[in-house]
Amino acid sequence: MSLPRHHLELLSPARDAEIGREAVLHGADAVYIGGPSFGARSKAENSVADIAGLTTFAHRYGSRIFVTVNTILHDNELEPARKYMHELYDAGVDALIVQDMGILELDIPPIALHASTQCDIRTVAKAKFLGDAGFSQLVLARELTLQQIAQMRAVVNPDVPLEFFVHGALCVAFSGNCYISEAHTGRSANRGSCSQECRLPYTLQDSKGGVVAFDKHLLSMKDNDQSANMRALIDAGIRSFKVEGRYKDMGYVKNVTAHYRTLLDEILNERPELAAASHGRCTYTFTPDTDKTFHRSSTDYFVNERKTDIGAFDAPAHVGSKIGTVTRIGAVWFEIDCSQALANGDGLTWMHKRVVLGAQADVVKRIGNAWRVTPQATADLTGLIVGTEVSRNRDHIWEQTLAKKSSDRRIGVSMIFADTPNGFSLTLQDEHGSSATASIDYTKDPAQNPARAEESLKENLGKLGNTLFVVKDISLAWSQPWFVPASAANALRRDAIEKLEAARLANMPKWTRAKAVEPPAQYPEEQLTYLANVYNQASRDFYAKHGVKMIAAAYEAHTEAGEVPVMVTKHCLRWSFNLCPKQAKGVQGVQGHVRAEPMVLISGKDKLTLKFDCKPCEMHVMGTMRPNILRSPPPSLVQSNSGPTAIKFYAKRPVEIAA
């Protein structure tokens, strides 16, 4: 079983189990989290025991827990990974997010598998194949347009939901197709150790050495924000809406989850044919505002076709929201013409020579129409002059609000209190169909004051403060008003609540892995380059079973050197600087500049040549394929499942040979 077709799922990240619980309390229908290994985020690991506890908590609300097992696996990791996945299944985890196709060839439990965004699902053919190969959910590439998403939805098995990132940091490369970290530092992004080379400053030169852009963060993207496109994404076929951020802090997860929960609830109120994927309504002590937490400005990327302003070229840091300009500067203070209220502890930033500088406000005071800021004594105010534009990247009062209990999530229940031959009963039914009945033996005495007895009984039955429920209505189905002491009503209520929680857990559907079609679906291509990230024998067996005849080893497995694309990206620097032939067509005086190729990115000693594939509008960042650092080398010759064909792996291209 997978996500029902009419359900909308808000999927939030969690660095740890505590953040995961807050994500659920702030409205997440599902949470994804990394375990102790193979999770593609080396600094966001959690024990299986902690994940089991989070899973139990989430299931109380009908929310689900997905664990990332999305690194590519070396042969000597296959067996540990197999055992690990059994542990996660036994812990109650609902699904695994995976990249390595070899996992489908292992003896793993019948747990649902989601195809990670690192599977690079950006073509209709690949989406259809993965939907037929046994995946229960597909995480689509971030670079897709609404039209492309709709085309995928039209051909993929309708029981396989489509998932899409709606918020957070953007990888500049097609996920899974970035090797620049491995090339420069030996830290593989596909192995969970990305060094984020894309956030470094680069200088862009043309073929004659002319500087197109100097010392800018040319591979750094703005942050994704699809707030304005939620209805369109639903209409295109998206059912799971994913927030990026397994490295993000508690405040970010609370705020962004609440923001998208609010947006989705508005849509659900408009469209009764759709439903939330979990249970309960949230109330907040704050008004969600995505500008308040970490972001690099925002873009909706390619959802509404290509744009020129998707890059965060000036700074990869959280600059914050603009609040005003400096009007006066004193010996130990400065004043800002600002309509917003400031507070002690706020973080303020400004740009100076393409660098973000900042200071924390020690004391702030309203002076006329301005705010006087006395920063901490150690603050460096370089570049701060009259007229400087100031932003706030830390709202101290906001952070204090989010540091406390900031959400309450409750599930509505109806209560029916009745008399029985031997005492009383209480039946609870939640708004999603689960019910439970508790009874108590008690000698019944007629109420001397019927009105007061009814009022007191309803008051005692409705005390659900520390539970996850809230009373919708209470019906008294008794033959006559009885005197029911508070102790009896409380005992009956507690017993009924406990039984209802048990019933809800029992009624929660168990997600299982989708069945692959038979005979096995044919992969869209017969030849795979290193971009397919085939790193182990099981993965090779998978592709061979699905009709692939020639397979190159993953970038991380090569022992030979050579120039290859170390990043494949939809982001195009020629387009960003209005140097694209498509932009230049018919524009006088531009065409000559476009021919100034090849272009080169320079960062320190690293020099990366840029090649442009204009038909699909892609940029290839060329770099050196360096010797691997494996614990043990991959096999050089393997037998294909399809018959008398073996596959030999070379650095530059795969070659089919006779066995």
Secondary structure, DSSP 4 states (H G I P E B T S, - for coil): ----TTEEEEEEEESSHHHHHHHHHTT-SEEEEE-SSSSS-TT----HHHHHHHHHHHHTTT-EEEEEE-S---GGGHHHHHHHHHHHHHTT--EEEE--GGGGGS---S-EEEE-GGG---SHHHHHHHHHTT-SEEE--TT--HHHHHHHHHHS-TTS-EEEEEEE---SEEEEEE-HHHHHHS--GGGT----GGGS-EEEE-TTS-EEEEEE-TTPBPEEE-GGGHHHHHHHTEEEEEEP-TT--HHHHHHHHHHHHHHHHHHHHH-TT-EESS--EEEESS---GGGS--S-EE-TTTTS--S--B--S-SS---EEEEEEEEE-SS-EEEE-SSPP-TT-EEEEEETTEEEEEEEEEEEEETTEEEEEE-TT---TT--TT-EEEEEE-HHHHHHHHS--EEEEEEEEEEEEEETTEEEEEEEETTS-EEEEEEE---EE-SSHHHHHHHHHHHHT--TTSSEEEEEEEEE-SS-EE--HHHHHHHHHHHHHHHHHHHHHHSPPP-PPPPPSSPPPPS-SEE-GGG---SHHHHHHHHHTT--EEPPPGGG--S-EEEEEEEES--HHHHTT--HHHHTT-TTTHHHHT--SEEEEETTEEEEEEEETTTTEEEEEEEEPPP--SSPPPSEEE-TTSSEEEE--SS--EEEE-
